[in-house]
Amino acid sequence: YMYAMFDSVSIRELHYNNKKMHFLYKDKIFYVDSDFLSIDSTICTWEDSVEFKIEHLMLKDFNVELKGNLTLNLKTDNMRFQGNFSTFNIDGALNLKIKNKLLSYKISTKKFNTLKPFMDFISQKINLEPLIGDWIYKKIVANEYKLRYLEGKFDLETDEFYPYQMKARASAKKAIIKFDDNAPPAIAQDLDVVLKNDTLIFFDIIFRDKNR
């Protein structure tokens, strides 16, 4: 209705549920800034499905910046996003799809040199198996990482994240691996890790004793 009836809409400050929001629609520019979300976008089409070109989207609660294309079906509330993300100095590609309140995601990254800040943050958000978390970023520390893919689902109504359906593959270079507190760590020049069925699988490893 806004698109059909108004050339522009500007709300300088809107208070709702102890939150503040600023809203602007003008000349196909769609801008929102709130305590938890910031969007700077252009509306490309507006019919049954609205297509946005996202110049900048910030999910403040998750410290994630997004840029790409978003399609929203106004009749079904289904959504699709394809673009890039940046979080904790990690950059990559992101595909999201929401259908029937179920969020499907697929993520890949460029090379980066530390995983700890991101994993410390994400471990607080989801109930990740502690042993899996330890192996992802505590027992293995590398000079370089790359996430080849991470895909899974998340129920927006129940917060279920289906850990046994999560799939991932990552690689690391010059990884220091500590199998046991009483044993010396080993070094893997090249390491591939696969997450499947809530299990981590390591392969293509060439070990050498760190003390040699």
C-alpha positions as CSV (number, residue, x, y, z in Angstrom):
1,Y,0.0,0.0,0.0
2,M,2.9,2.4,0.7
3,Y,4.3,2.0,-2.8
4,A,0.8,2.6,-4.4
5,M,-0.3,5.6,-2.2
6,F,2.8,7.5,-1.3
7,D,5.8,9.0,-3.1
8,S,7.8,9.2,0.1
9,V,7.4,8.3,3.8
10,S,9.7,9.5,6.6
11,I,9.4,8.6,10.2
12,R,12.1,10.3,12.2
13,E,11.6,8.3,15.4
14,L,9.2,5.5,16.2
15,H,9.0,3.9,19.6
16,Y,7.8,0.3,20.0
17,N,8.3,-2.2,22.8
18,N,11.1,0.0,24.3
19,K,12.9,0.1,20.9
20,K,13.5,3.1,18.6
21,M,13.3,3.1,14.8
22,H,14.0,5.5,12.0
23,F,12.2,4.8,8.6
24,L,12.6,6.4,5.2
25,Y,11.0,5.5,1.8
26,K,11.7,7.8,-1.1
27,D,12.4,7.4,-4.8
28,K,12.6,3.6,-4.4
29,I,15.1,4.1,-1.5
30,F,14.2,2.0,1.5
31,Y,16.1,2.8,4.7
32,V,15.6,1.5,8.2
33,D,17.7,2.1,11.3
34,S,16.8,0.6,14.7
35,D,18.4,-0.8,17.8
36,F,18.8,-4.3,16.3
37,L,18.7,-3.7,12.5
38,S,20.0,-1.3,9.9
39,I,19.1,-1.5,6.2
40,D,20.1,0.8,3.3
41,S,18.5,-0.6,0.1
42,T,16.8,0.1,-3.3
43,I,13.5,-1.4,-4.3
44,C,13.9,-2.9,-7.8
45,T,10.4,-4.3,-8.3
46,W,7.2,-4.2,-6.2
47,E,4.5,-6.7,-7.1
48,D,3.5,-9.9,-5.3
49,S,7.2,-10.3,-4.6
50,V,9.4,-7.3,-3.6
51,E,13.0,-7.3,-4.8
52,F,15.6,-5.3,-2.9
53,K,19.1,-4.4,-3.8
54,I,20.8,-4.4,-0.4
55,E,23.6,-1.8,-0.3
56,H,24.2,-2.4,3.4
57,L,22.3,-4.5,6.0
58,M,23.6,-4.8,9.6
59,L,22.2,-7.4,12.0
60,K,23.4,-5.7,15.2
61,D,22.5,-8.5,17.6
62,F,24.8,-10.9,15.6
63,N,27.4,-8.4,14.4
64,V,26.9,-9.4,10.8
65,E,27.0,-7.0,7.8
66,L,25.3,-8.1,4.5
67,K,25.2,-6.9,0.9
68,G,23.3,-8.5,-2.0
69,N,19.8,-9.1,-3.4
70,L,16.7,-10.0,-1.4
71,T,13.3,-11.2,-2.6
72,L,10.3,-11.2,-0.3
73,N,7.0,-12.7,-1.2
74,L,4.3,-10.6,0.4
75,K,1.6,-13.3,0.2
76,T,3.6,-16.2,1.7
77,D,6.2,-14.3,3.8
78,N,8.8,-16.5,2.1
79,M,12.2,-14.9,1.5
80,R,15.4,-15.4,-0.4
81,F,18.8,-13.6,0.0
82,Q,21.9,-14.0,-2.1
83,G,25.0,-12.0,-1.4
84,N,28.1,-11.4,0.7
85,F,28.7,-11.1,4.5
86,S,31.3,-9.8,6.9
87,T,31.6,-10.7,10.6
88,F,34.6,-10.7,13.0
89,N,37.0,-10.0,10.1
90,I,35.6,-13.0,8.2
91,D,34.3,-12.3,4.6
92,G,32.3,-14.7,2.5
93,A,29.2,-15.6,0.4
94,L,25.8,-16.2,1.9
95,N,22.6,-17.8,0.6
96,L,19.4,-17.7,2.8
97,K,15.9,-19.0,2.1
98,I,12.9,-18.8,4.4
99,K,9.9,-21.0,3.6
100,N,7.2,-21.9,6.1
101,K,9.1,-20.4,9.0
102,L,12.1,-22.6,8.2
103,L,15.4,-20.9,7.4
104,S,17.9,-22.7,5.1
105,Y,21.4,-21.3,4.9
106,K,24.6,-22.0,2.9
107,I,27.9,-20.1,3.8
108,S,31.4,-20.1,2.4
109,T,34.3,-17.8,3.2
110,K,37.5,-16.3,1.8
111,K,40.7,-17.1,3.6
112,F,41.0,-15.7,7.2
113,N,43.5,-16.1,10.0
114,T,41.5,-16.5,13.3
115,L,38.3,-18.3,14.2
116,K,38.2,-17.7,17.9
117,P,36.2,-14.4,18.1
118,F,33.5,-15.7,15.8
119,M,33.2,-19.1,17.6
120,D,33.2,-17.5,21.1
121,F,30.3,-15.4,19.9
122,I,28.3,-18.1,18.1
123,S,28.7,-20.6,21.0
124,Q,26.7,-18.2,23.1
125,K,23.9,-18.1,20.5
126,I,23.4,-21.8,19.8
127,N,23.6,-24.9,21.9
128,L,26.7,-26.3,20.1
129,E,28.0,-29.6,21.4
130,P,31.0,-28.6,23.6
131,L,33.3,-31.3,22.3
132,I,32.6,-30.2,18.7
133,G,33.3,-26.6,19.6
134,D,36.6,-27.6,21.3
135,W,37.8,-29.4,18.2
136,I,36.7,-26.6,15.8
137,Y,38.7,-23.8,17.4
138,K,40.4,-24.7,20.7
139,K,42.2,-28.0,20.1
140,I,43.1,-26.9,16.5
141,V,44.7,-23.5,15.9
142,A,45.9,-22.6,12.4
143,N,47.6,-19.8,10.6
144,E,45.0,-19.8,7.9
145,Y,41.4,-21.0,7.5
146,K,38.9,-21.3,4.8
147,L,35.3,-22.5,5.0
148,R,34.4,-24.2,1.8
149,Y,30.8,-24.6,2.8
150,L,28.5,-24.7,5.8
151,E,24.8,-25.5,5.3
152,G,21.9,-26.3,7.5
153,K,18.4,-25.3,8.7
154,F,17.0,-23.2,11.5
155,D,13.4,-23.2,12.7
156,L,12.4,-19.6,13.4
157,E,9.5,-20.5,15.6
158,T,11.2,-23.2,17.8
159,D,14.8,-22.1,17.6
160,E,15.7,-25.7,16.6
161,F,18.9,-25.7,14.4
162,Y,19.0,-29.5,13.5
163,P,22.6,-30.2,14.3
164,Y,22.5,-33.7,12.7
165,Q,21.6,-32.1,9.4
166,M,24.4,-29.5,9.4
167,K,27.1,-30.1,6.8
168,A,30.4,-28.3,6.5
169,R,33.9,-28.6,5.1
170,A,36.8,-26.4,6.0
171,S,40.5,-26.3,5.4
172,A,43.4,-25.1,7.5
173,K,47.2,-24.5,6.9
174,K,49.9,-24.9,9.5
175,A,47.5,-26.2,12.1
176,I,48.7,-27.0,15.6
177,I,46.6,-29.8,17.0
178,K,46.4,-30.8,20.6
179,F,44.9,-34.3,21.0
180,D,45.5,-34.6,24.8
181,D,46.7,-32.3,27.5
182,N,49.4,-34.7,28.5
183,A,50.7,-35.2,25.0
184,P,52.8,-32.8,22.9
185,P,50.9,-31.1,20.0
186,A,51.3,-32.0,16.4
187,I,51.5,-29.8,13.3
188,A,49.5,-30.4,10.1
189,Q,50.7,-28.5,7.2
190,D,47.4,-29.0,5.4
191,L,44.2,-30.1,7.1
192,D,40.7,-30.7,5.9
193,V,37.8,-31.1,8.3
194,V,34.3,-32.3,7.5
195,L,31.2,-31.9,9.7
196,K,28.5,-34.5,9.1
197,N,25.9,-36.2,11.3
198,D,27.2,-34.1,14.3
199,T,30.7,-35.7,13.8
200,L,33.9,-34.1,12.8
201,I,36.1,-36.0,10.3
202,F,39.7,-35.2,9.6
203,F,41.6,-36.2,6.5
204,D,44.5,-35.3,4.1
205,I,46.7,-34.7,7.1
206,I,50.5,-34.9,7.2
207,F,51.6,-34.7,10.8
208,R,55.0,-33.9,12.4
209,D,55.9,-33.5,16.0
210,K,56.0,-29.9,17.1
211,N,59.2,-30.5,19.1
212,R,61.1,-31.7,16.0
